[in-house]
Amino acid sequence: LIHGSSWLAAKAAKSLQEASDSFKTGTVDEYLSFLKFYVRRLAAAKPSMLAIENALLYLLGRVMEGYHRSLDVAALKELLRSEVKKWLRVKEDVFERCVDYTTSLFEERSKVLTHSFSSTVFEALKRASSSGKSLEVYVTESRPLYEGRIVAKRLAKSGCKVTLITDASIGYFTKEVNLALTGADTISADGSIVNKIGTYLVALAAQKACIPFYVAAETLKIGVRTLFAKPPLEERSPTEVYKGSRNIKVRNIYFDITPADLVTKIVCEHGFIN
């Protein structure tokens, strides 16, 4: 299964509510300590995806407002349950608007290069194709773990004309498309983009080929704390890349940073921003 940071943020919000519901006995202060522990654990699971942290801190903040109104544990738990439900409803509306703006990027018979998995990008491509725009989509394999293969299969089922390409051929195929489009796991304060490793290469190749490079992402993904520190870039198990000799050091960096000057526009629920 593949999921973007937006989906994972929603999953984290639901997990926080489930954790809250599991708290049976204790004082208000103990309940808050319990919630803060889960917020730290959930946020630390995907440190490059600041949408998760943003969602959890917002919900914790709403609970803290209730705490300052002297609500008891039962009332705080109900408050969190209500806020999660409300946040998920608003998030769905935000997602739909972001998809609508992203869909507007495509013209009849557009040729699009995409990398990794973004629920916004996927839905926009699917909608544009079903509306009769006859898109042709070039999808990278997105190593390691090859989530691009899954994206390609799903897009093909939706009616898109799909070409699956290797990550190493990105530079070659940017000469054959009209635009490049990816999602983002985090939007940094300086406008740079944190996304699956290889996104930086897509942006560089797009610039060289003189085609626009767009990023579709909800404002939920703006990492406020990147004002003070660079976003962390996760490194995962080397066995995802190579299971061979112990004498070979393997690095498996999962995310890279695309500088703001390589991004043509960011597409969010409010439209297009630089």
N, C-alpha and C positions, 0 to 999 in steps of 0.2 A: 504494500500500500504506500501511496505517496500523499503527502499533505504539506501545504504551505504554512507560513507562520500565522496567517490570519485564521486558518482553521485550528491551528494549535492553540492560539490565544483563546478561542471560544472553548476548546476542550479544557484548557487550564481554568477558565472561569467556572465551568461546570464541576471540575474536580475540586475547586475551592469550596463550592457549595456543598458537595458531598462530604468533604472533610468537616465542614461546619456542622452538618447534620449528624455526623458521627460523634460529636462532642456531647457527652451525656451529663456529666456532673462536674462542677467546679465554679469558681468565682468568675466575675466579669474579667478581671485581670488575667486569670488563667486562660480564659477563652481567647482573649486577644493575643496572648503569647502563643497559643496554639495556632491561631490563624497566621500570625507573622512567620512562624516556623514553616508552615506549608507554602506561604508566598515565596519565601527564600528558596525552598527546595524546588518548587515548580519553575521559578525564574531561572535558577541555576542549571536546570536540565538542558536548556537551549539558550546559552548566553548571547549568541549572535543574533537571536530573534527578539528584539526589544519590544515587539508588539505584545509578547506574552507578559513581560514585566509591566508594560504600560497598562494592560487590562487589569492585572492583579492589583497594582498599586491604586488604580482608580476605585476598584471595589473595596479594597481595604480602607481607603480614605472615606468612603461612604459609611462604613461601619464605625470608623473613628468619630464621625460626626454624631452618630447615634450614641456613642460612648460619652461624648461631651454633653449630651442631653440627658445623661444618667439613666439610659435604658438598661434593663436587666438582660441576662443572657438569652432568655427566650425571645425577647423583643429584638435583640441584636441579630439572632439567627434568622428571624423572620424578615428583618430588614435586608440582610444579605441575600436571602432567597428572592425577595422582590427586586433588588437591584440587579442581580444576575439576569433575571428574566427580562427586565427592562433593557439592560445593556445588550443582550443577545438580539432583542427585537430591533433596536437602533442599529446595531452592527449589520444586520441583514439588509436594512434599508441603505446603509452606507455602501455595502458591497454591490448592491444592484445599481446604484448610481455610478459607482466606479466602473462597473462593467459597461454601462451605457456609454460613458465617455470614451472608454477604450475601443468599443465597437466602432465609434465614429471615425477612428483612424483609418479604417479600411475602405478602399475604393473597389469598384468592380474589377475582379481578376487581380487583386493585390497579391504580391508574392512576399511572404513574411518569414523571417528567420526568428526562431525562438529557442531559448535555452533553459534547462531545468524545468521545474513545475511551478506554476502560479495558478491558483484557482481563478483569479481575475482574468488572466490572459487566456486560459483554457475556455472559460465561459464566453468571453468576447469572441474568440475565434469560432466557437461552435455556433453562436447566435448569428454572426455575420454570414457563415456558410449556409445556415438554414434559411436565411432571408434571401438567398439567391445571388450572393456576391461572388460566388465561384472562386474562393480563395485557394491559393496554393501555399502550403506551409512547409517550411524546412525545419525539422526538429533535430536538435543535437542529441546524441545518446546520453549526455550528461553523466559522465563517469565521475567517481565510482558509483556503483549500484544501479546505473543505467535507468534512471527514472524517465528519461526521454523516450525510451522504448514503449513504456506504458502510455505516456502522453500521445505518442504517434498512433498507437492502436485505438485509443479512445477518440482521437480526432477523426481518424479514418471511419470509424463507426458512425460519427455524426455527419459525415458527408464531405469533409474536407479532403482535398487532394493533398496527400502527405508524402514527403520525402524524408527518410531518416538518414542522418549523416553522422560521421564521426566528429568528435570535438576537434580533432586535429585539422579538419577540413573547413573550419569556420571561415578562414580567410578566403578560400576559394569560392565558397558559395555566397558570400556577401556581394559578389559581382553579379549575381543572378537574381537578387531580390530587391524589393522597393523600400523595405524598412526592416529594422530589427526591433524586437519587442521582448522584454522580460518582465518578471515581477521583481520584488525586492523583499528581503527579510528585515532590513532596517534602512531607514533614510537618516543619514547623519545630519547634524546641525549645519554642516558646511555644504550640504547638498549632495555629498557623495553617497554611493549606494553600496550596501553590503548585501551580497547575494551569493548563490552557489558558485563555487570556484569555476572559472571559465567565463563568467559574465564580463569581466574586465577585457578579456580577449575579444569577445563579441563587440564591445563598444569600440575598441581600437580598430578592429577590422571594418566596422561600419563607418568610422571617421575616414579611414583610408579609401573606402569605396564611395565616399560622398553620399551616403544614405543616412537618414535619421535613425537615431537610437532612442527609443522610448522606454520608459519604465512605468508600469502600472502598479500602483500601491495605494492603499488607504492611508489617511493621515495618522491612523492608529500606529503606524510603523515608524513614525518620526521619533528618534531616540533623543530625548531631551538631555540625558546625561552625557551624550557625546559632545556637548558643549565643553565638558571638562576633561574628557578622556576618550581615547580612540576606542571604538567598539571592539570587543574581543572576537578573535577569529578562531573558531573551534578546530582542533585537530583530532581526528578519530583513528580508529584501529588501522595499523598498516596492513593488516591481513585483507582488508577490503581491496587493496591495490595489488599485493603480491604475497604469496605464502611460501616463497622459496627459501633461498640460502640465508643463514644467520649472519653471513659476512656482508650482506647488503643492507644498508640503512634505508628504510622506506619512510617517506613523509606523506601524510594524507591530510593536507589542509583542506577544509571543507568549504570555506567561504573566502571571497576576495573583495576588495574595495575598488569600485569604479569611481574615479574622480568626477566631480560635478561638471567639469568642462567637456566631458565626453557624452553627457546626457542632453539630448535635444529638449525633451520635456518630460516631466513627471505627470502622469495622469492619475488624478485622485477623484474622490467623490465631489469635489468642488469644481472640477474641470482640469485645465492644464496649467501647471506651474513650472517655473524655471528651476 
